[in-house]
């Protein structure tokens, strides 16, 4: 099964205790990359990350958890009473020294570091289970989207492979004619240079053999066929493991063999077909960048 690395889903949250929104976005990345933005609720983020890794092997996963508490019981406010008393003593002493009354507004107290600490209360077991279940449901929507996009990518890969096979079939046909073509071209060239029909047959066969060996494409054609078949198997496989790196590796191998075809051949039609193949292989490489 081919999966894209891009996907997005969000879910609204509404309970008696809080409301908000959970969003999950996945993007291309060479490895599994996790980013979380939300309340610091201890191990909840770790549990979400572990759950995401059960579904996603590769890609950037961006999670946003926006929460608004509906009840004051969701917050913990702590006042450092000893510090408050100390500030009061200093204020009275300062007022006596200056000979005038000093008043401290509530806003002033909130700006004093370490005097007032405000933080969310830890989640109850029930709320933790609720958010984990909500995260899994949202994550499954993302996975469904990645699989849907993956099917489109698989179809695009198959079309590129079909065009590569068509070009390769033409290359195989043209390569089969090369020996006779080289024989005729070499005879014609020698006759032109020597201005004579007299040809040293032994030397002629040696030169012909050298040119045929130098331009022989059987090995490259065989390798191209093998890589194409491997790619077909990967695309058709229903196994859930990541396939993006395998596709990228095979695309590089295909590109190497197609380039060798173009550089070894002296036949312009073969070179043109090789260039067509390279264009489709580059398209496969680009598609592979989006595959998990």
C-alpha positions as CSV (number, residue, x, y, z in Angstrom):
1,X,0.0,0.0,0.0
2,X,1.3,3.4,-1.1
3,X,0.8,6.2,1.4
4,X,1.4,9.9,1.0
5,X,3.2,11.8,3.7
6,X,0.7,14.7,3.6
7,X,-2.6,14.9,5.4
8,X,-4.7,17.0,7.7
9,X,-7.6,16.6,10.1
10,X,-9.2,18.5,13.0
11,X,-11.8,17.8,15.6
12,X,-13.8,20.2,17.8
13,X,-13.8,19.5,21.5
14,X,-16.7,20.1,23.8
15,X,-17.3,18.7,27.3
16,X,-18.6,20.0,30.6
17,X,-15.1,20.8,31.7
18,X,-13.4,22.2,28.6
19,X,-13.8,23.1,24.9
20,X,-11.3,23.6,22.1
21,X,-9.9,22.0,18.9
22,X,-7.4,19.3,18.1
23,X,-5.6,19.5,14.8
24,X,-3.1,17.1,13.2
25,X,-1.1,17.9,10.1
26,X,1.5,15.7,8.4
27,X,4.2,16.8,6.0
28,X,7.1,15.4,4.0
29,X,10.2,14.5,6.1
30,X,13.0,12.0,5.7
31,X,12.3,10.6,9.2
32,X,9.5,10.6,11.8
33,X,9.5,14.2,13.2
34,X,7.2,15.2,16.0
35,X,6.0,18.7,16.9
36,X,3.4,19.4,19.6
37,X,1.8,22.6,20.7
38,X,-0.6,22.5,23.6
39,X,-1.0,22.3,27.4
40,X,1.8,20.6,29.4
41,X,-0.1,17.7,30.8
42,X,2.8,15.5,31.7
43,X,2.8,12.1,29.9
44,X,-0.2,12.9,27.6
45,X,2.1,14.2,24.8
46,X,4.4,11.2,25.1
47,X,1.3,8.9,24.8
48,X,0.1,10.8,21.8
49,X,3.5,10.6,20.2
50,X,3.7,6.9,20.8
51,X,0.3,6.4,19.3
52,X,1.2,8.4,16.2
53,X,4.3,6.3,15.7
54,X,2.1,3.2,15.6
55,X,0.5,4.6,12.5
56,X,3.2,6.8,10.9
57,X,6.7,5.6,10.1
58,X,8.0,8.7,8.2
59,X,7.0,12.3,7.9
60,X,6.6,15.4,10.1
61,X,3.6,15.3,12.5
62,X,2.4,18.6,13.8
63,X,-0.2,18.4,16.6
64,X,-2.1,21.5,17.9
65,X,-4.3,21.1,21.0
66,X,-6.2,24.2,21.9
67,X,-8.1,24.0,25.3
68,X,-10.3,26.4,27.1
69,X,-11.4,25.4,30.6
70,X,-15.1,25.8,31.2
71,X,-14.8,25.6,35.0
72,X,-12.5,27.3,37.5
73,X,-11.8,23.9,39.0
74,X,-9.5,23.2,36.0
75,X,-7.0,25.7,37.2
76,X,-4.7,25.8,40.2
77,X,-3.7,29.2,41.6
78,X,-1.0,29.2,44.4
79,X,0.1,32.2,46.4
80,X,3.4,32.3,48.2
81,X,2.0,33.7,51.5
82,X,5.4,34.1,53.1
83,X,6.6,36.2,50.2
84,X,3.3,38.2,50.3
85,X,3.9,38.9,54.0
86,X,7.5,40.0,53.4
87,X,6.4,42.4,50.7
88,X,3.8,43.8,53.1
89,X,6.4,44.4,55.7
90,X,8.7,46.1,53.3
91,X,5.8,48.3,52.0
92,X,4.9,49.5,55.5
93,X,8.5,50.2,56.3
94,X,8.9,52.2,53.1
95,X,5.7,54.1,53.8
96,X,6.9,55.0,57.2
97,X,10.3,56.2,55.8
98,X,8.6,58.3,53.1
99,X,5.9,59.6,55.4
100,X,3.1,58.7,53.1
101,X,0.7,55.8,52.5
102,X,1.6,53.3,49.8
103,X,-1.1,51.1,48.1
104,X,-0.4,47.9,46.2
105,X,-3.0,47.1,43.5
106,X,-3.8,43.5,42.6
107,X,-2.2,44.1,39.2
108,X,1.1,44.9,41.0
109,X,1.0,41.6,42.9
110,X,0.5,39.6,39.6
111,X,3.6,41.3,38.2
112,X,5.8,40.2,41.1
113,X,7.8,37.1,40.1
114,X,7.1,33.9,42.0
115,X,4.4,35.5,44.1
116,X,1.5,33.9,42.2
117,X,1.7,30.7,40.3
118,X,-1.1,29.8,37.8
119,X,-1.2,26.4,36.1
120,X,-3.6,23.9,34.8
121,X,-4.5,21.0,37.0
122,X,-3.5,17.5,36.0
123,X,-5.9,15.6,33.9
124,X,-8.2,13.1,35.5
125,X,-8.0,9.6,34.2
126,X,-11.4,10.0,32.5
127,X,-10.3,13.2,30.7
128,X,-7.0,11.7,29.7
129,X,-8.7,8.7,28.2
130,X,-11.1,11.0,26.4
131,X,-8.4,13.1,24.8
132,X,-6.3,10.0,23.8
133,X,-9.4,8.5,22.1
134,X,-10.1,11.8,20.4
135,X,-6.5,12.0,19.2
136,X,-6.7,8.4,17.8
137,X,-9.9,9.2,15.9
138,X,-8.4,12.3,14.4
139,X,-5.2,10.5,13.5
140,X,-7.2,7.8,11.7
141,X,-8.8,10.5,9.6
142,X,-5.3,11.7,8.7
143,X,-4.2,8.2,7.8
144,X,-7.3,7.7,5.6
145,X,-6.3,11.0,3.8
146,X,-2.7,9.8,3.3
147,X,-3.9,6.5,1.9
148,X,-6.3,8.3,-0.5
149,X,-3.5,10.5,-1.7
150,X,-1.3,7.5,-1.9
151,X,-3.6,5.8,-4.4
152,X,-3.3,8.8,-6.7
153,X,0.5,8.7,-6.4
154,X,0.5,5.0,-7.2
155,X,-1.6,5.6,-10.4
156,X,0.9,8.4,-11.4
157,X,3.8,6.0,-10.9
158,X,2.1,3.3,-13.0
159,X,1.6,5.7,-15.8
160,X,5.2,6.8,-15.8
161,X,6.4,3.1,-15.7
162,X,4.1,2.3,-18.7
163,X,5.7,5.1,-20.7
164,X,9.2,4.0,-19.7
165,X,8.4,0.4,-20.8
166,X,7.2,1.8,-24.1
167,X,10.5,3.6,-24.7
168,X,12.4,0.6,-23.5
169,X,10.6,-1.7,-26.0
170,X,11.6,0.7,-28.8
171,X,15.2,0.8,-27.5
172,X,15.3,-3.0,-27.6
173,X,14.0,-3.0,-31.2
174,X,16.5,-0.4,-32.3
175,X,19.4,-2.1,-30.5
176,X,18.7,-5.4,-32.3
177,X,19.2,-3.6,-35.6
178,X,22.5,-2.0,-34.6
179,X,24.9,-4.7,-35.7
180,X,23.6,-4.6,-39.3
181,X,23.5,-0.8,-39.2
182,X,27.1,-0.6,-38.0
183,X,28.3,-3.1,-40.6
184,X,26.7,-1.0,-43.4
185,X,27.9,2.3,-42.0
186,X,31.5,1.0,-41.4
187,X,31.7,-0.5,-44.9
188,X,30.5,2.7,-46.5
189,X,32.9,4.8,-44.4
190,X,35.9,2.7,-45.2
191,X,35.1,2.7,-48.9
192,X,34.8,6.5,-48.9
193,X,38.1,7.0,-47.1
194,X,40.0,4.4,-49.1
195,X,38.2,5.3,-52.4
196,X,38.2,1.6,-53.1
197,X,36.1,-1.5,-52.7
198,X,39.0,-3.5,-51.4
199,X,38.5,-4.0,-47.6
200,X,40.7,-6.0,-45.2
201,X,38.0,-8.4,-43.9
202,X,39.9,-9.4,-40.8
203,X,40.6,-5.8,-39.8
204,X,37.0,-4.9,-40.7
205,X,35.6,-7.5,-38.4
206,X,37.9,-6.5,-35.6
207,X,36.7,-2.8,-35.9
208,X,33.1,-3.9,-36.1
209,X,33.4,-6.1,-33.0
210,X,35.0,-3.2,-31.1
211,X,32.2,-0.8,-32.0
212,X,29.5,-3.4,-31.2
213,X,31.0,-4.2,-27.8
214,X,31.4,-0.5,-27.0
215,X,27.8,0.2,-27.9
216,X,26.2,-3.0,-26.6
217,X,23.1,-2.1,-24.5
218,X,21.9,-5.6,-23.5
219,X,23.2,-5.2,-19.9
220,X,21.5,-1.8,-19.4
221,X,18.3,-3.0,-20.9
222,X,18.2,-6.1,-18.6
223,X,18.8,-3.9,-15.6
224,X,16.2,-1.4,-16.6
225,X,13.7,-4.3,-16.9
226,X,14.6,-5.7,-13.5
227,X,14.2,-2.3,-11.8
228,X,10.9,-1.7,-13.5
229,X,9.6,-5.1,-12.3
230,X,10.8,-4.3,-8.8
231,X,9.0,-1.0,-8.8
232,X,5.8,-2.7,-10.0
233,X,6.0,-5.1,-7.1
234,X,6.5,-2.3,-4.6
235,X,3.6,-0.3,-5.9
236,X,1.2,-3.3,-6.0
237,X,2.2,-4.6,-2.6
238,X,-0.5,-4.4,0.1
239,X,2.0,-4.5,2.9
240,X,1.9,-1.4,5.2
241,X,5.6,-0.8,5.5
242,X,7.1,2.5,4.1
243,X,8.0,2.4,0.4
244,X,9.2,5.9,-0.3
245,X,12.9,5.1,0.2
246,X,12.7,2.0,-1.9
247,X,11.1,3.9,-4.7
248,X,13.7,6.7,-4.5
249,X,16.5,4.1,-4.6
250,X,15.1,2.3,-7.6
251,X,14.5,5.6,-9.4
252,X,18.1,6.5,-8.9
253,X,19.1,3.1,-10.4
254,X,16.8,3.6,-13.3
255,X,18.2,7.0,-14.0
256,X,21.8,5.6,-13.9
257,X,20.9,2.9,-16.5
258,X,19.0,5.3,-18.7
259,X,21.9,7.8,-18.7
260,X,24.3,5.0,-19.6
261,X,22.0,4.1,-22.5
262,X,22.2,7.6,-23.8
263,X,26.0,7.9,-23.4
264,X,26.9,4.5,-24.9
265,X,24.6,4.5,-28.0
266,X,25.5,6.2,-31.2
267,X,22.0,5.8,-32.5
268,X,20.0,9.1,-32.3
269,X,16.6,7.4,-31.9
270,X,17.9,5.4,-29.0
271,X,19.3,8.6,-27.4
272,X,15.9,10.2,-27.8
273,X,14.1,7.3,-26.2
274,X,16.6,7.4,-23.3
275,X,15.8,11.0,-22.7
276,X,12.1,10.3,-22.6
277,X,12.8,7.6,-20.0
278,X,14.9,10.0,-17.9
279,X,12.0,12.5,-18.0
280,X,9.6,9.9,-16.6
281,X,12.1,8.6,-14.1
282,X,12.6,12.2,-12.7
283,X,8.8,12.3,-12.4
284,X,8.9,9.1,-10.3
285,X,11.6,10.5,-8.1
286,X,9.5,13.6,-7.4
287,X,6.5,11.5,-6.6
288,X,8.6,9.3,-4.4
289,X,9.5,12.4,-2.3
290,X,5.8,12.5,-1.2
291,X,5.5,8.8,-0.4
292,X,6.0,7.5,3.2
